Amino acid sequence: MSIYAYALLVPTASGLILPLGMEKNTELVYSSGLAAIVESEISLEGIQATDERLLQAVLIHDRVVRELFQQTPLLPLRFGNGFSSVEKLLNHLEKHQEQYLEALTQLADKVEYSLKLTPSYLLDDSDTIDAKGKAYLLAKKQRYQAQQAFEAQQCEQWELLNQLILKTYTNVICETRQPDVRQIHFLAQRNDSTLSTQELSLWQVQCSHWELALSEPLPPYHFLKNTLM
């Protein structure tokens, strides 16, 4: 059995509502200047025994982190962090205390947004062309050229959106791993309530060849150093 760790935070005077974890309530483990949100007596092998249990565990991990993040700034930890004892967890926190506190300070007033872009497609109505011979070939060529122009404009809009976001936000990560979906992750002020309405509307107008969807305010998943747990 392991002590499973969800997130790190700076202890606060106000009480936190600790969410239910995978099997029982989560709890706080305190180190000097740091606290870890943990769940005791979790079998890492057990939660990964089947695909169904693994997926459920991942979703619970994310839910716990998000529920806590709504209450206080924190550093979300990667899924699957377990320690064999509280002592080993405390030793780890003490060893990396300076690094964790620095990250918490830098991200204390920040939230992450993920902007998802799904490409629109130009309607292919080649089969409905009412022409024959040279007229048909000309119509097919014009449709092909229109498609090429549409895709070129799509690329231009993607680049424009990157520039627009970089003008306002300095911490930006662009992802193009999937050919049919692109994402832009960026940090914003925690109290920025205008972002989801005003800026998203502007971005959508500028990027008419894409469908834009903005996430809710998230923990800074994509802006943690690789050396964090």
LUMKOL-381484 format. One record per atom (N, C-alpha, C, CB): x, z, y. Coordinates in steps of 0.02 Angstrom, whole numbers, plus 50000, padded with zeros to 5 digits. Each point is the difference from the previous one (the first is absolute). Glycine has a CB too. Example, Ala and Ser with C-alpha at 12.3 -4.5 7.8 and 13.67 -1.06 7.14 Angstrom:
BEGIN
506605039049716;499555000050059;500455000050060;499055006249941;500774990250112;500425000350059;499615003750055;500594989249968;
! end
This chain:
BEGIN
500425000049940;499585000050060;500445000050063;499085006149937;500674990850116;500394999250061;499625002750060;500564990049951;499825011550101;499715001250066;499974993250034;500475012150009;498924985450001;499924993350028;499955000450076;499414996149894;500994999950141;500035000250073;499654993950031;501085006549993;498484994850055;499624994750034;500294998250068;498995003949940;501205001150099;500204998750069;500395005950028;498994992750017;501365006050038;500365005250037;499725000650070;501044997849931;498985008250095;499765001150068;500335006150031;498904994849970;501015005850095;500245006050035;499445005149998;500774993250076;499375012949901;499475005149996;499685001250069;500605005449904;498744995150097;499645001050063;499615006649996;499914987550018;499935015050042;499625006350003;499284999149977;500735003750095;498994990449920;499304998749981;499974998649925;499744995450115;499735007049854;499934999249928;499814992949980;499685011949994;500634985849952;499844993449974;499475000749945;501164995850028;498414999249968;499544999649943;500354996049946;498965000750075;501265002749874;500404996749948;499534996549950;500925008650013;499194985049976;499544996249956;500125001349926;499954991450088;499575006749872;500075000249928;500484994649978;498835004549987;501634997249967;500494995249975;499754996549937;500905006950050;499564991649905;499834996449940;499605004349950;501034993250016;499145013349983;499675004549952;499775006550032;500694995049911;499635007050143;499825006450032;500154999550075;500255006449892;499624999050143;500135000150072;500744999550015;498975006950016;501194989750038;500694999750023;500175006450036;499954987450010;500705013850000;500235006050034;500624998550040;499515007249909;500674997450135;500594999450042;500585003949971;499284998550101;501314998449898;500625003449982;500444999850062;499904997049875;500325008850148;500375000450063;500755000449989;499015005650051;501344990549990;500725000750006;500115001750074;500284991849903;500335009450118;500135001750070;499864994050045;500865008549964;498604992050075;499824994650046;499644994249969;500975003350063;498934996849872;499664994649964;499485002849952;501034992850010;498485003149974;499535001749947;499854993849960;499505009350070;500394991749866;499824994449955;499305001249973;501224998149969;498384996750029;499355000349969;500104998249926;499384996950109;500455007749847;500154999049929;499395001649957;501215002750022;498854995349915;499525001949949;500405002249939;499104991950043;500765014049932;500405002749946;499754997949931;500265009650073;500194990749879;499844998849930;499694993149988;499845012349986;500504982650039;499794993149989;500494996749952;499474999450115;500274997149836;500424996349953;500094992950026;499605007149902;501014991250118;500134993250025;499894994949945;500835004550082;499354997349856;499894995449944;499254999149988;501095003649948;498535001850060;499294999749988;499634995550049;500075011349953;500114989150111;499644995950050;500194992649996;499955010050074;500584988549887;500214993149991;499894997649928;500845001550092;498765002349871;499914998549929;499634993449989;500005012249977;499524986350065;499624993749995;499954996950069;499345004449900;500504989250102;499924996650064;499445003150041;500424989449948;499045012650017;499435003050035;500195006650033;499234994549918;501135009850045;500215006450027;500514999050056;499785005449889;500664989850104;500494998650052;499674997850064;500834996949912;498694998550083;499644997650059;499635005750033;499894988649949;499785015550012;499635005750027;500475004750037;499154999049908;501445002350062;500485004550031;500264997250066;500335004149887;499804989450116;500244996850062;499475000750054;500694991949933;498685006950050;499465000550049;499925007250025;499424990349945;500645014550010;499955007050021;500575001950045;499415002849893;501194995050090;500595001350043;499874997550070;500774999249900;498994994650106;499874997150065;499455003850037;500364988849956;499115013250008;499465003750032;500245006750028;499194994549922;501205009150039;500265006550022;500414999250064;500025004149881;500424990950119;500434998950058;499584998250061;500934996149925;498574999750066;499604997950057;499575005750028;499974988449953;499755015650002;499595005650023;500425005050041;499264998649899;501345002550079;500445004650036;500234996950067;500385004849891;499754988750108;500244996650060;499485000150056;500724992749927;498645007650054;499485000650051;500035006650036;499294992449932;501035012550037;500045006750029;500665001450036;499245003849911;501304993150066;500665001750028;500504994449985;499755012349986;500764986850057;500534995349984;500365002049936;500144997450123;500084997749839;500365001549938;500424994149979;499095007849965;501344993449986;500384994749968;499704998949930;501065002950065;498624991449923;499744998849933;500564998549951;498944995650051;501035007449891;500514998849949;499774994649952;500405011950010;500084984949959;499834994749952;499655003149940;500984993150038;498625002849930;499655002349939;500505001749945;499004992850031;500875012749934;500405001749941;500565004950011;499734989049962;500275014750096;500535004950013;499835006649968;500274994250107;500125007849843;499885006349967;500645004049994;499074994949938;500875011850063;500565004549992;499855004749943;500304999250123;500205002649841;499905004249941;499845007350018;500764992549937;499395009550125;499855006850021;499965000350076;500595004649899;499115000750126;499965001050072;500695000850030;498875005349987;501574998049976;500695001050024;500354993450012;500055010749937;499874984550018;500324993550010;499704996250058;500254999649878;499105001150133;499694996950058;500285003150064;498954997849934;501105008850069;500265003350059;500734998250013;499215009449980;501174989949967;500704997950007;500044993050030;500325007249903;499234988550075;500004993150026;499815000150074;499694995549887;499805008350131;499795000350070;500555002950045;498825001349962;501525003750013;500545003050039;500584995150009;499675011349958;500494985049990;500554995350002;499874994350049;500275002849882;499104995050122;499834994250042;499585002150061;500024992749898;500015013650120;499585002650054;500104996250065;500035011149945;500594988050075;500144996650064;499714993050002;501055006750010;499034989649935;499744993249997;499244999950004;500994996749930;498695007750034;499265000149999;499725002250068;500035002449878;500275002550152;499765002350065;500104994750054;500265011849966;500294984650030;500124994550047;499464994749994;501235002249995;498604996049943;499484994949989;499335002650024;500634995549902;499215010750085;499375002950023;499955000050076;499965007149897;500604994450136;500014999950073;499884993050027;500785009849999;499544985349971;499934993150024;499304997249989;501214998449976;498455003949972;499354997149982;499425004650016;500574993849910;499565011850123;499485005050011;499394997450036;500905008450002;499204987350048;499434997650039;499824992749983;500345007850091;499864990049849;499904993049981;499524999349940;501154997450043;498514997049956;499614998049941;500184992849984;499055008050028;500864990249911;500134993149979;499354996149995;501025003849937;499004990150087;499454995349989;500264994149959;499455003450110;500124994249847;500164994049962;499504994550018;500495006849905;499774987750120;499584994350019;500054994749945;500175002550124;499284996249844;499984995249945;499744993250025;499825009449917;500554985350067;499814993250021;499854995849939;500705001050104;498694996549892;499804995649946;499894993050029;499475009549934;500864985450040;499954993350032;499314996949991;501214998449979;498564998350074;499404995949995;500214993249973;499435006150097;500084990149879;500154993549971;499574994650031;500325005549893;499994988950120;499644994250026;499584997049945;500914997750085;498455001149929;499554997349949;500234993249976;499065006450051;501044992949884;500204993749971;499374996149978;501125005049960;498694990250082;499404996149985;500184992749983;499335007550076;501264991749893;500224993249982;499514996549955;501175003850012;498505000049944;499544996949953;499374997350034;500435007749913;499464994150149;499394997750034;500134994150047;499565011749993;501064985850006;500164994350044;499594993949981;501175004550017;498444993150030;499574994249987;500344993650024;498965007350011;501544990649952;500374994050018;500354997349938;500185004250119;500054989749887;500334996849943;500624996350026;498914998849937;501524999550015;500594996050017;500445003250051;499344990149974;500885005950076;500465002450051;499695005650042;500524988650003;498835010950009;499675005250040;500035006749964;499244991350050;500695008549884;500035006249960;500715002950003;499084995849924;501424999950067;500705002350002;500185002950068;500304991449914;499445005450139;500135002550068;499685006950010;500054988250042;499345012649933;499655006450006;500375005449961;498914994050013;501345004349927;500385004849961;500645002150037;499544995049894;500795000150137;500615001550037;499865004650059;500464988949966;498995009850069;499815004150057;499855007249979;499554989850058;500125010849884;499855006749974;500655003749982;498894995949957;501585000550014;500645003049981;500385002250063;500044992749897;499955003150154;500345001850062;499685006050034;500334988050014;499005012349981;499645005850029;500195006449963;499054992450033;501025007149901;500205005849960;500705002350018;499264996149907;501204999150101;500685001750019;500035003350069;500414990449931;499195007050115;499985002950067;499715007049999;499884988550049;499615012549910;499695006649993;500505005149974;498894994549979;501495003649970;500495004649971;500575001550049;499714995749885;500484999250154;500525001150050;499765005050053;500444988349980;498935010950041;499725004750050;499965007049971;499354990650052;500515009849883;499965006549967;500685003550003;499094995649923;501435000750063;500685002950004;500175002150071;500354992849904;499465003150144;500135001750070;499635006450020;500164987850026;499225012949950;499615006050016;500305006249969;498984992950008;501295006449932;500345005749967;500605002350042;499624995849887;500784999450136;500585001650041;499785003150067;500644990749945;498825006650084;499755002650063;499775007249992;499664988450034;499995013049911;499765006849989;500575004949994;498994995349943;501545002650022;500595004349995;500285001650069;500264994949889;499775000150154;500265001150067;499555004650041;500544988849995;498805010249998;499535004250037;500065007349981;499224990350007;500845011049929;500055006949976;500665003150021;499264997249903;501284998950094;500665002550019;500045001650074;500494993449907;499085003550134;500005001650071;499755007050013;499834987950024;499745014549932;499695006550010;500305005549956;498974994150032;501235003949907;500235005049951;500714998349979;498825001949959;501615003250041;500704998849984;500155000749926;500295004150113;499304999749851;500115000949928;499514995649962;500405011950018;499844982449959;499574995049968;500334997449937;499524996750112;500095002749835;500244997149937;499514994549980;500555010949964;499714983050026;499594994449979;500124998549926;500034995250117;499435003649847;500054998549929;499664993349984;500035012349974;500344983549990;499724993549979;500094999149925;500244995150114;499695010449848;500134999849929;499494995749963;500525011350008;498864988950014;499484996249967;499864993650041;499495010649951;500474983650015;499904993850037;499334999750037;500734994649917;498765008950056;499344999450030;499825006050045;499664993349901;500775011750103;499875005950042;500655002150033;499055003749925;500914997950139;500585002750036;499805006650033;500464988350020;500035015949990;499875006550030;500525001750052;499465003749894;500304999850157;500455002750052;499875007550005;500014988950064;500505015049925;499955007250006;500345002250064;499985001449874;499715003050164;500315002350062;499795007150016;500024988250042;500415015249994;499865006850022;499675000150068;500975004149932;498535000250076;499665000750064;499935007550016;499374989049984;500465012550077;499895007050019;499405002749962;500504998050114;499545008149866;499485003149959;499325000050037;500875007049944;499144993550122;499385000550038;499794993350030;500285011850025;499984982649950;499854993550028;499334997549973;501234997350012;498225004450023;499344998349976;499774992950020;499745012050006;500644984750038;499804993350023;500244994449954;500015004450116;500454997349839;500334994749961;499514996049957;501025007049999;498554996349966;499574996549951;499474995650033;500205009449923;499664991650141;499484996150032;500294994650046;499265010049995;501114991950054;500234995350050;500544995349972;499735008350088;500794994549884;500564995849978;499824995749940;500775008650042;498854994149912;499804996049942;499594993950021;500025010349929;499544990650119;499604994450025;500454994750031;499035007750020;501474994450018;500464995350031;500404996349947;500085007450101;500174996249850;500404996849947;499584994949962;500695010449991;498684991249996;499584995549962;499874993550038;499475009849944;500444990850121;499914994050042;500624995749998;499215006150074;501384996949930;500634996450000;500154996949931;500415007650089;499294995149858;500154997849931;499364997949965;500985007849995;498724986850031;499354997849974;500054997149929;499674997650117;500935000749860;500084997249932;500145005449948;500424989550052;499505016849969;500095005649954;499425004950006;501254998850008;498605004749940;499535005650002;500405006450004;499114993649934;500785010450117;500395006150011;499595006249981;500634994250093;499705010549875;499695006449982;500505005550013;499264994649912;500535010350129;500455005550019;499815006249961;500154995150115;500355008349858;499885006049962;499815005850045;500814996049913;498975009450057;499935006350036;500695002850013;498875002349946;501195002750098;500665003150011;500265003149935;499705002450120;500924995849862;500285002049936;500635004250009;499544989749949;500655014250001;500665003150001;500544994650004;499575010049933;501024991650093;500514994850011;500354997949935;500175004650114;499454992649840;500274998149934;500604995450005;498865001349954;501114993650089;500514994850001;500595001650047;499094991949975;500905014050055;500525001550049;500415006149982;499294994850087;500725006849848;500425005449976;500654997249972;498975006949974;501564996650037;500654997849975;500005000249924;500575004050105;499814991549865;500034999649927;500275006349968;500144987950011;500215016250028;500305006049973;499505005749992;501074996550051;498325002749977;499505005149990;499764999949928;499654999250120;500085006349857;499765000549932;499504994549984;500195012350003;
! end
